[in-house]
């Protein structure tokens, strides 16, 4: 077993972020004792936006979503993710 350094106590999240940007975790955490973690209910954070679309375009999107049996907003998100991915 390797001796690790104690993790400092931070006054703020910003201070902690600066620390970890400059230091590796291997000096402070014994990763040999780590075990896999599961977070089944963790959902990515989302932000609501407003976008103006021509009525005809929105109708085409809704028809395409209906053919795929998915909500139209989900289809828009899938298309956007594919485009930037």
C-alpha positions in Angstrom: 0.0 0.0 0.0 1.3 3.4 -1.0 1.2 6.4 1.3 -1.0 9.2 0.0 -1.0 12.9 0.9 -4.0 14.3 2.7 -6.5 16.1 0.5 -6.6 19.8 1.5 -9.7 21.4 2.9 -11.0 24.0 0.4 -12.8 27.2 1.2 -14.7 27.1 -2.1 -15.4 25.0 -5.1 -13.4 27.5 -7.2 -10.4 26.9 -4.9 -10.8 23.2 -5.2 -11.0 23.4 -9.0 -7.8 25.4 -9.2 -6.0 22.8 -6.9 -7.1 19.8 -9.0 -6.1 21.6 -12.3 -2.5 21.6 -11.0 -2.4 18.3 -9.1 -2.9 14.7 -10.0 -5.2 12.6 -8.0 -2.8 9.7 -7.7 -0.8 11.5 -5.0 -3.9 12.0 -2.9 -6.1 9.0 -3.5 -5.3 5.3 -3.4 -7.1 4.2 -6.5 -6.4 0.5 -5.8 -9.2 0.7 -3.2 -11.6 2.2 -5.6 -14.7 0.3 -6.8 -17.1 0.9 -9.7 -20.0 3.2 -8.9 -23.4 3.3 -10.6 -25.7 6.2 -10.7 -28.9 4.8 -12.4 -31.1 7.9 -11.7 -28.5 10.5 -12.7 -29.9 12.6 -15.5 -27.9 15.2 -17.5 -28.8 18.7 -16.7 -30.9 20.4 -19.3 -31.7 24.0 -20.2 -34.9 25.1 -21.8 -34.5 27.3 -24.9 -36.9 29.0 -27.2 -36.5 28.8 -30.9 -38.7 30.2 -33.6 -39.4 27.9 -36.6 -41.5 28.4 -39.6 -44.8 26.6 -39.1 -44.2 24.4 -42.2 -40.8 23.3 -40.9 -42.3 22.4 -37.5 -45.0 20.4 -39.1 -42.4 18.5 -41.2 -40.5 17.8 -38.0 -43.6 16.5 -36.2 -44.4 14.3 -39.1 -40.9 12.9 -39.2 -41.1 12.3 -35.4 -44.5 10.6 -35.7 -43.1 8.2 -38.3 -40.3 7.3 -35.9 -42.7 7.1 -32.9 -40.7 9.6 -30.9 -41.7 13.0 -29.5 -40.7 15.8 -31.9 -38.5 17.6 -29.3 -36.6 14.4 -28.8 -36.1 14.0 -32.5 -34.8 17.6 -32.7 -32.3 16.8 -29.9 -31.2 13.6 -31.6 -30.6 15.5 -34.9 -28.7 18.3 -33.2 -26.5 15.8 -31.3 -25.7 13.9 -34.6 -24.8 17.1 -36.3 -22.3 18.3 -33.7 -21.1 14.8 -32.8 
